[in-house]
Amino acid sequence: MTDAQKKGVILVPFMSGKGGTERVVQNLFVAMQAASPRTLQMSVLSIGGSDDYEWAKNLPIQIVKVGKSRTARTLAYMTVLPFIIFSYVRKHELDFVVSTNPIMWYLTKVSCRLLRKRTKVIAWYHYSLEQKPVKKLFLKNADHYLAISSGIVQQLIKNGISEKNISLIYNPVQTSERIVERPDSVITFVYIGRIMLDGQKNLRELLKALEHVSGNWKLELYGDLQQAEPVKKFAQSLKISNRLVWHGFVADPWSEITEATSLLLTSKYEGLPMVLCEGIMHGLYLVSADIDTGPADIIEPENGVLYESGNVDELGRILQRIVDGQVLPDSTVIKRTAKKFEIETYRQNFYDAVERSFKK
């Protein structure tokens, strides 16, 4: 079999259509379509579909709808999912299957065993295993593992996965030549992501830090506003509401951000936060919580700073220094640090990982 003949599928569950995983899948196909010659032939199998299919435009995708509500989908996953996957594996001659979902890659592996197929099953988990653990039965039923951050590599090893079966590939970001200019008048902080006071995105920490930051600054927020009311009320209680600008969900926020000083992230956990990768691609200085997985792979002295997660005072001091005129790295210097997340680099990482899965 030649490399050009390898055929595979990316197997995913229901996704909202607005998350980081969707962008990664979309960017993966952009990367592969730009390859010459095309060494891998791939498509997407979505079992559950999406609320928004913008991410799937121009992708070779098959959608299996299993219910409109979350309850209906859960019931379908508990009952018919094994049959859907078994049927798909039986009907298609595949060299490899890559899945983001532990139950799905487990069922794929079981199906391959039952059908005596030599299809390689590759696990592609996008979350911290500390924050979103995977049952050992599911985790260990894969031939190879794609890690999106060095922290996840260590978590996989800690959970009994051999290092030789793990490939660190990061995540791909579509290259942009546009650098976001820094404003001359008001220091502009930017947040892009789900608007959540507590939980994963932890905006309470950011607002508490900003409460004591003096000077001329504002925070622009891009994200779905369904859970925004508690955030807005908390900002009011801190008397900083007049400094916050709410943009709501924007499919491509980078097309609207014309000026910004720094991109902020206060998440309690991530896999590899795409927004940080996109930020340095556009020359923005990063400030992020130093959590188990993700930001430490992206942030270095040339492009940003990490603070101890939960340390509001430390975050506040960092933001105050920026407002006070701290000299930040040049935007072009920041942009150069995005090299390892560019499409061309990622394509080679992904291809090498698939190749490794075939080696005993």
Secondary structure, DSSP 4 states (H G I P E B T S, - for coil): --GGGEEEEEEEEEE-SSSHHHHHHHHHHHHHHT-SS--EEEEEEEEEEES--GGGTTS-EEEE---SSHHHHHHHHHHTHHHHHHHHHHHS--SEEEES-HHHHHHHHHHHHHHT---EEEE---S-TTTS---HHHHTS-SEEEESSHHHHHHHHHTT--GGGEEE----B----PPPBPPSSSEEEEEES---SSTTT-HHHHHHHHHT--SSEEEEEES--TT-HHHHHHHHHTT-GGGEEEEE--S-GGGT--B-SEEEE--S--SS-HHHHHHHHTT-EEEEEE-SSSHHHH--TTTEEEEETT-HHHHHHHHHHHHTTPPPPPHHHHHHTTGGGBHHHHHHHHHHHHHHHT--
